[in-house]
């Protein structure tokens, strides 16, 4: 059996899942994938190179479960992959309690569904991990969709958006928001590459009102927030305000809050990571989210501390989509 972080605390759940689907061990699970021409382990490493071993093996198990279930479409495979991720959760942890593995699988399935038009990383360009997640989605989701999924990054600060766009080859969208009329104007769109990366649009906003206007402009129907430097100033207020306005307009909007236990940046009594550290950012996420993930949007170690996998939640979204697409392609 391959070794990975917190092996002793995870193996019982992993073995139960493998027994349920008739998988001998993780080596057999990986061979099932490589025999079909793809390797989830290397796919995951390619999306966030600093991820932990447990993340790579969780996706190996998830892909094997998808094949055992006969999930021949990426939409079906993503949900099955979520079962593999959930099997790696440490019993009694925050991630186990929130069923974060299942949540990641369902989110990826939603992004692969034709019903979803636009996915937004809210305040994503504060973190390079959002870029990693966006690239993972852009490089794979549209291989199996009839109508391409639009992916945007929407965060506080126009300079940050420009820098991240240039570094990652995204398209920088410069906007001008009229605070008197509430009108959003598109000043210019500058692609910094060609191909899939250039299809990711990166917006920078001056404040919450402009951020919400950007969401309406792109008709975002699924988003994930971060909990980094501006959680109370931008991402959570934008998600909450936009959700209220979408509901009033009779439109669907699925909001994911990626953070959990990161309130230590805002509350002097909450300095540790884990169940005791739920501060203001976690509370705000609960106010608007349809799904609450656990741990950092970007830092593998913090997600690991939540009892989940050593991989940032944002790049994990990209990994889930990429592996699900690989499963579908293996059956074509």
Buried (B, 14 or more C-beta within 10 A) or exposed (E): EBEBBBBEBBBEBBBEBBEEBEBEBBEEBBBBBEEBEBBBBEBBBBBBEBBBBBBBBBBBBBBBBBBBBEBBBBBBBBBBBBBBBBBBBBEEBBBBBBBBBBBBBBBBBBBBBEEBBBBBBBBBBBBBBBBBBBBBBBBBBBBBBEEEBBBBBBBBBBEBBBBBBBEBBBBBBBBEBEEEEEEBEEEEEBBBBEEBBBBBBBBBBBBBBBBBBBBBBBEBBBBBBBBBBBBEBBBBBBBBBBBEBBEEEEEEBBBBBBBBBBBBBBBEEBEEBBBEBBBBBBEBBEEBBBBBBBBBBBBBBBBBBBBBBBBBBBBBBBBBBBBBBBBBBBEE
